[in-house]
Amino acid sequence: DGPGDDDKEKMSNKLTVAINNKIAMKNDKRKTLGQDNLADWYPKYALLQEVTKAAFKQISGEVTVAHATGDIAEFSVTSFYEVGLELGFIDEKTDMVNYYDSSE
């Protein structure tokens, strides 16, 4: 049995609010650095990314998050993985694989 519609809506709402808040914080920081705001498409792709991970975990009971680099840019869409951690949808100890580059 998967999550109910109410659970899905609550998860989506929490992620939407948290992502919008994170974008506002990142835009404030960019402003202090003399940079433009993040592109208008950021909320859509950050939400798609985080809803997908949270939903996979909620439906299957587990998910593995692996990034292709250990150096995630502060203003990248990938950096929004922090939202899933902050909301408790993703557990850093059990759901994430640390990046390792054997050539370093």
Disulfide bonds with the S-S distance in Angstrom:
none
